[in-house]
């Protein structure tokens, strides 16, 4: 399963060496702070110390990149064996390139008034990291400029995620990304039910390009019983509920959105999100997004363990392709359950490689937190307005079946 462990581009000779590998990406839930990826490698019987602090560590499995980062810790111990000799045990720890953002100062001359897309790209460019992912081209919220300079890059990117809904992290190939929740799994946000604009001319694509097709959208990975260790962990709590949201913009201006039904059920749960947004309509949208998606508690399905070594080749390709923001359907969840077939969005995962076994544990969030609702092209062409569920709220249309009349 592990096809290569490389230090500074040179593959280690693993013949005769017993090794265990554990890799983690992302976070356990959407409410947690962004986390850099990490890798832990245990080598028993290695004849030399193969790495130094600061070396580039790469791990491949099935000839696919599973981790790329920097060696940050080395521990060497010697166990006395029953044969009367010492067996060296070497532990290497690596951290993803995102961790470097916490030590880099950027924006020494401040930042001009610019779009969210341009601000994120400017910050990532200032870090001088070799690889970072392109930011989605439609993040057009206008941000105010800043005159003073000298910022921590990770603090800036994390704060932008809080302001507009997004996160930062590492891909397995070592690429650092900043991801807007509104772009998760979609090529253009107005292709979702929720965000269809009031005027068609506001959409810079044709109906044929967007609304009648799902071309370019990622495939939702479906997990069934044979590939799952059935000990799923459902999580739901009051801490995620927000029903009175104030968003500040353009200095001291602010806008507020509330949900009276939620306040009546759970009491007033208020928060203020301080942003650098310039326009009132972007602040309105942000406040409404939070209310739509957090006024009610939602279940998250965490710690779904996948027996990767039991997957077929097509299934293996899909599971290895899971990244932050990918969509997963877990079928036939054992009762009792809040949702039998759960559609979730990947927040993070951990994978452990031991001889003959590869277990990947994925944590999922409710798709409404990421605005990942049904696309027009996924709805049956035979469905008519008269047969839809008249009371369903559009942002709760997570699966095509949610549109059907009760």
N, C-alpha and C positions, 0 to 999 in steps of 0.2 A: 504493500500500500504506500509506504513512504518510499519514493523513488529517488530522492536526493536531499541531503542536507549539505549546504554549501557555506563556506566562510570566504568572504571577499571574492566570490565567484568560483572558488575551487571546491569541488565536491569532496566530502570526507569519505575515507575508505571505511565502510561499515562492516566489512567481512569479519566475522568472529566477535563482533561487538553486540552486546545486548543493549537495546535502547527503548526508551519510552518517550513519547512526544505529546505535549498538550498545547493547543493553540486557542486563544480567545480573541474574538473580534466584537466590537460594539459594546452594548450595555444590556442589562437585564430587563429594563422597561423604559417606556418613553418619557417617564418623569425624571429619570436619573440623568446626572451630568454626563456629557460625552466622555468616553474612555479610549485611551490609546490601546491598540492591539498588543498582545504579549504572547510569548512562546517560552515554553520550558522544556528542555531536553535533558534527559538523564542517560548517560553513557556509562556502561560498566565494562571494564576490561580494556579501556583505551590506553594505548602505550605512551601517549604524549598529550600535552595540553594544546588543542588545535586552534584556539581562538584567543584574542586579546580584547580588552574592553574597547569599544568603539568600532570593532569590525562589523561588516555587513553580514547579517545572518539571513539565509534564504532556506525555506522548507518547501519541498514539492511532494505531492502525493498524487498517484495516478498520472504523473507527468504534468500536473497542474499546480500553479503557485498557490500555496496555502498560507504563507507568511513571509513578509520581507520587512526587516527592521535592523536594529543595532544591538549588538551584545552589550548588556548593561551590568550583568553580574556573572561571576564565575565562582563555583564552589568545588573544591577537590577534597575528597575523603578517601580513606583506605580501610577496607573491611578485611579482617583476618578470617581466612577461609578454613574449612575443615582439613584442607590439604596442607596446611601449615605455611601458607604464603599470603601475601596481601593482594587484594583485588581493588584496583583504583576505581572510584566512582566519581564521575565528573558531571556537574550540573551546570548547564548554560541557560541563562535567561536573556531573552531579547525583547525589546520594546519597539512598537511601530513608530514610523516617522512622525506621526501626529504629536508624539511627546516632545519633539524638538520645538514645536510651536510655543511651548511654555517657557522657552529660554531665549526666544528671539524678539527683539524690539523692532517695531515697524512704524511707518508713518511719521518719520522724524520731522517732516514739514507739514504735518496734518493731512487732511483729505478734503478734496473739493466737493462741492455739492454734486451728487451723482446718483445713478440708479443703484439698487441693491446688487444687481449682477456685477456692475463695474466696481463697487466697493469691495465685494468679496474677492474678485479677481485681483484688485489692487493690493489687498492685504496678502493674499497667497503669493503674488509676484514679489512683494517686498521681502517675504521670508527667504527667497532664493533657494527654496527646495527644488530639487530637480524635477519631480513629478507631482502634479496635482491635477485633479479632474476638472474639466471645463464646467462652468456653472451654467445652468439652464438659461437659455437666451430670453425667456419671458419674465424674468424677475425684474419688473420695471418700476417697483415702488421707488419714489424719489426720496433720497436721504439728504439731510442737511449736511453742510460742510463743517469741518472742525479746524480751528486755527492753530491750536497748540499741537505739539508733536511728541512722539515717543510713547508707543503703546506695546503691551504684551500681545503678541499675535493670537495666542490661544484665547486670551480674555476677550479680545475684540470679536473673534469669530463665534465664541460661545454666547456672548452678549447679543450679537445679531440674531442668533438662533432663538433666544428668548424674546427678542423684540418682534420678529416676524414669523416665527415657527420654523425651526430648522435645527440641524445638528452637524457635527464635524467628526471625522473618523478616518480610519485606514482601510483601504482595500487590500486583499491578500497579496497583490503584486507590488505593494509598497506605495501606491498612489494615495495621497492625502485628498480627501473630498470634503466639500461643504454642500449639504443637501437641504433644500427647502422641502418641508412636508407637503406643500402644494404640488410638488413635482414628482412625488414618489409614484413610480410605476406609470407615469403618463408623459406623453410627448408634448402636450400642451394643455394647461389646466382647464380652459373652457370646454374641453371635451368631456368633462364630467357633468352629471345631471345638475349638481349644485351650482356650478359656476357658469352655466349658459348665460351670456349677457342679455340685457334687455333689447339691444339692437344688434341685428346680424352684422351690420357693417363694422361693429367693434371687433369682430373676429378676423384676424389677418390671414385666414385660410378659407378655402371654399368648403361648402357642405360635403362635397364628395371626398375631399381630402381628410376631413376630421369626423364628421358625424355619422357617416355610413360605413365606416371602416374601423377595424382595430389593428390595421397594419402598423407595425412599429412598436406596438405595446408589448411588454414582456408577458410571457406565458405564466399563468398561475400554476405553481407546483402543487400537485395533489399528493398527499401522504395517506396511505391505507394501512390496514392492520399488519400485514406481514413485515413492514419495514419499521414498525414503531414498538418501542418498549412502553407498554401501557401503564404509565404512572404519571399522567399529565397533572400539572398543577394549575388550577384556576385561581385567579387573583382578582378581587374586586374590593374597593375600599372607598370610604367617604373623602379621603384626602385628595382624590382627583377631581372632585366636584367644585366647579366655579360657576356662580350664577349672578354675580354682580361685578362686571369687568370695566375698569376705566383704563383707557389708553391715552397717554400723553403724546403730543406731537408739536412740532414747530415751537419749541421753547415751553411756554406755560399753558398752551392750549390743551384741551382734553375732550374726550368723548366717552360716553358710558353706554353699555348694553347690559340688560338684565333679563332674567327669565323668572316670571312671577310664579309659575307652577313649581319650579325647582326650589325657589325660596320658601314656598309654603310647605314643601315636603322636607327639606333638609336644613332650613334656616338660611339666613343670609351668609353666603360664603364669598367674600369680596377680595379682589386683588387689583393692584395698579401695575400696568406694564409701561415703563418709561421707554420711549422710543426716540429715534432720530428721524422719524418720518416727517416729511414736509407737508403733505396734503391731508386734509380732513377725511377725504373719501378713503384713503389707504388706512387711516386710523380707524374709521368706521368698520371697514372690512375686517381688520384684525380683531377688534372687539367682538364683532358678530361671529367670526370664526371660532373664537374661544367659547362663546356661549353655546353655539350650535353643537360643539363637540365635547363640552365638558359640563354642561348644565345637568346632565344625568350620568350616573356611574355606569361604566362599561366593564365587562369581563375581559381580562387578558389571559391568554393561555401560555404559561411559561414552562420551561424545562421539558419540552417535547424531545424525547431522545430517539434518534434515528439510527438504526443498525445499518450503517453505510455498507458494510461488507456483505450484506444480504441483498443489496439492490441490483436490479438489472442494469445493463449498460445505459439505456435511455434514462432510467431513473437516476443513476449515478451522475450523469451529465447535468441533470436538472438540479440535483441537490448541491453539487459542487459549484453551481452557478448562483446559488443564493448569496445575496449581498444585503446590506442595509437598505431597507425600503422595498425589498422583494415581497411578493404576495404568496401566501401559502394557504392551502385548504387542508385541514385535518378532518378526515371522514370518520364517521361512526365512533365518535367519542363515547366511552362507556358511561352508562347512567349511574347515578343521577348527573345531569349536566345542564348548564344554562343554555347551551347551543350544541346541537348534535353534530352538525358539519360546520366547523369553525373556519372562517376566513380571517387570517391575521396578517399583519405586516411585520417583517423581520426587523427586530431591534438589535439583535446580536446573537452570537452563538459561540459555543466552546466545542472543540473536537479533541478526542483523545485517541492516540494510536498506540496499541500494544500488539505483541505478536499475534497475528491472525484475527485481529479485531479492530474496528474503527467505529467509534460511537460519536455522533455529532448531536449536541444538545442545543436546540434553538429556542429563543425567547421571542414571543409574538405580542404585538399590541393590537388593540381594536382598530380597525381601519379608519374609523371616523376621526380618530386623533390625527391621522395623516390625510384627511379629506379624500381617501381612496374609495370613492363610490362608483357605482356602475356606469360604464360608458354606453353611449347610444348604440354602438355597434354590437354590444353584447345582448341587447334586448331582442326577443323573438320578433321577427317581422310580421307575424300574425297577431301580435298583441294589439288590441284596440283600447282607446281611452275608456270605453264603457266597461271593460273587464278589469281595469286596474283597481288597486286598493285606494279608494278615494281619500282615506284618512292618513295615508302614509306621508311622513315628511320626507322631502327629497333626499336630504343628507343621510337618512336612515336606509336608503336603497343601496345596501351593501352587495347583495346578490340579485340577479335578475328575478328570482322567485319572490323577492320582497315587494315587487310591483303587483303581484297577483292579488286579486280580491280575496279577503279572508273567507 
